C-alpha cells in the first residue's frame, strides 16, 4: 500500500514552466559541497541556472533548467547534462524508468521542439508531432497518465492528448490559435477521471479549469485569487479525493469538496508567487515563495500540518540571498526526508524537513 500511495502521489505532479531568467554558467562538476557547520541549507546544484522542475525517476534525479536537462543517478552522484539542447526546458514528463519526453520552445514559424529518450537521456530522438495544428504554439506542460497510457499537454490555450509516441495530438479543449500568457498548470486526477489545468487569461486574470474525461464537460473558475494572477502548480490529494490545493501568483486556494467551494488560506500576499505545493508521506504540505522582479530576495519555505488550512513560514534568508523558489521535490532516504528547492538563478538547495517548523 505504501508503494501504491507513492505511485498515485507521483501522478499529481508536473511541470509549471515559466520564464525566470538564467545564464549560460554551467553547474559545478563533482559531488555537492559539504555545507558549513550550522547551516540548514545544503547545496545540491551550484551555478546560476534557474531550475524550473525537479522530478524523480526511481533514485535518479532530474532537473529541467534554463540550460537544458540535468540528471544524476542518486543524491550522492554527480550531475550530468543529459539534454538534446542546452536551452530552456518548457515541459518534461517521465513515461517509465529511463523513458522521458522533453519539450523546448519553438519558433514563430515552427512547432515546439519535442524529444524522447528511453535510456535516461544518454541518447535522444526528435519527435515529429502535430501539437498546435497549423499554429506555432509552445508546449507549456506535459503529464503522462499511466492508467490510460496517454500523454496530456497544454499550450497557450489548448489542452490536448496523444498516445505515448507523442506524435498525433487531439485537441480536447481551447484553441491552437491564441496569443497571451496562457496556460501553466496541468494536473491529472486519474481516479476521478479529471484533468485540472489553468493559467492566466487575456486580461491577466487567473483561471482554473476542470475537464471531465468521461463527459468532456468543462467547469471554469475565475478570480479565485486577486488579479493580476496566474495558476502555476498544486495538487489533488492522493488519498482524500475531495481535497485539492492550487497555487500561483497571489497565493494558494483550497477546496475540500472538489471545487464546490474555495477558500484562500494564503490569499493576501501582495501578488507573491507560490509555484507549487508538495505532500510528504506524513501528511505535511510544503510550499515556498517567489517574488518577481529580482532574483535577490528572501528564501522562505512554508508548511502546513492541517491539510493547508494554516501555514507557517520558515525564513532562511540569512543562508542565501537568491531565494526565489521555482520548483519543489521531496527526496527520501533511509533516515531523512529532504525538501529540494529549485531556485531562480541559483541552482538547487535542500533542507531536512525536520529543520522546518510547521505548527
Rosetta blueprint (number, residue, H / E / L):
1 X L
2 X H
3 X H
4 X H
5 X H
6 X H
7 X H
8 X H
9 X H
10 X H
11 X L
12 X L
13 X L
14 X L
15 X L
16 X L
17 X L
18 X L
19 X L
20 X L
21 X L
22 X L
23 X L
24 X L
25 X L
26 X L
27 X L
28 X L
29 X L
30 X L
31 X L
32 X L
33 X L
34 X L
35 X L
36 X L
37 X L
38 X L
39 X L
40 X L
41 X L
42 X E
43 X E
44 X E
45 X E
46 X L
47 X L
48 X L
49 X L
50 X L
51 X E
52 X E
53 X E
54 X E
55 X E
56 X E
57 X E
58 X L
59 X L
60 X E
61 X E
62 X E
63 X E
64 X E
65 X E
66 X L
67 X L
68 X E
69 X E
70 X E
71 X E
72 X E
73 X L
74 X L
75 X L
76 X L
77 X L
78 X L
79 X L
80 X E
81 X E
82 X L
83 X L
84 X L
85 X L
86 X L
87 X L
88 X L
89 X E
90 X E
91 X E
92 X E
93 X E
94 X E
95 X E
96 X E
97 X L
98 X L
99 X E
100 X E
101 X E
102 X E
103 X E
104 X E
105 X L
106 X L
107 X E
108 X L
109 X L
110 X E
111 X L
112 X L
113 X E
114 X E
115 X E
116 X E
117 X E
118 X L
119 X L
120 X L
121 X L
122 X L
123 X L
124 X L
125 X E
126 X E
127 X L
128 X L
129 X L
130 X L
131 X L
132 X L
133 X L
134 X L
135 X L
136 X L
137 X L
138 X L
139 X L
140 X L
141 X E
142 X E
143 X E
144 X E
145 X E
146 X L
147 X L
148 X L
149 X L
150 X E
151 X E
152 X E
153 X E
154 X E
155 X L
156 X L
157 X E
158 X E
159 X E
160 X E
161 X E
162 X E
163 X E
164 X L
165 X L
166 X L
167 X L
168 X L
169 X L
170 X E
171 X E
172 X E
173 X E
174 X E
175 X E
176 X L
177 X L
178 X L
179 X L
180 X L
181 X L
182 X E
183 X E
184 X E
185 X E
186 X E
187 X E
188 X E
189 X E
190 X L
191 X L
192 X L
193 X L
194 X E
195 X E
196 X E
197 X E
198 X E
199 X E
200 X E
201 X L
202 X L
203 X L
204 X L
205 X L
206 X E
207 X E
208 X E
209 X E
210 X E
211 X E
212 X E
213 X L
214 X L
215 X L
216 X L
217 X L
218 X E
219 X E
220 X E
221 X E
222 X E
223 X L
224 X L
225 X L
226 X L
227 X L
228 X L
229 X L
230 X E
231 X E
232 X E
233 X E
234 X E
235 X E
236 X E
237 X L
238 X L
239 X L
240 X L
241 X L
242 X L
243 X L
244 X E
245 X E
246 X E
247 X E
248 X E
249 X E
250 X L
251 X E
252 X E
253 X E
254 X E
255 X E
256 X L
257 X L
258 X L
259 X L
260 X L
261 X L
262 X L
263 X E
264 X E
265 X E
266 X E
267 X L
268 X L
269 X L
270 X L
271 X L
272 X L
273 X E
274 X E
275 X E
276 X E
277 X E
278 X E
279 X E
280 X L
281 X L
282 X L
283 X L
284 X L
285 X E
286 X E
287 X E
288 X E
289 X E
290 X E
291 X L
292 X L
293 X L
294 X L
295 X L
296 X L
297 X E
298 X L
299 X L
300 X E
301 X E
302 X E
303 X E
304 X E
305 X L
306 X L
307 X L
308 X L
309 X L
310 X L
311 X L
312 X E
313 X E
314 X E
315 X E
316 X L
317 X L
318 X L
319 X L
320 X L
321 X L
322 X E
323 X L
324 X L
325 X E
326 X E
327 X E
328 X E
329 X E
330 X E
331 X E
332 X E
333 X L
334 X L
335 X L
336 X L
337 X E
338 X E
339 X E
340 X E
341 X E
342 X E
343 X E
344 X L
345 X L
346 X L
347 X L
348 X E
349 X E
350 X E
351 X E
352 X E
353 X H
354 X H
355 X H
356 X L
357 X L
358 X L
359 X L
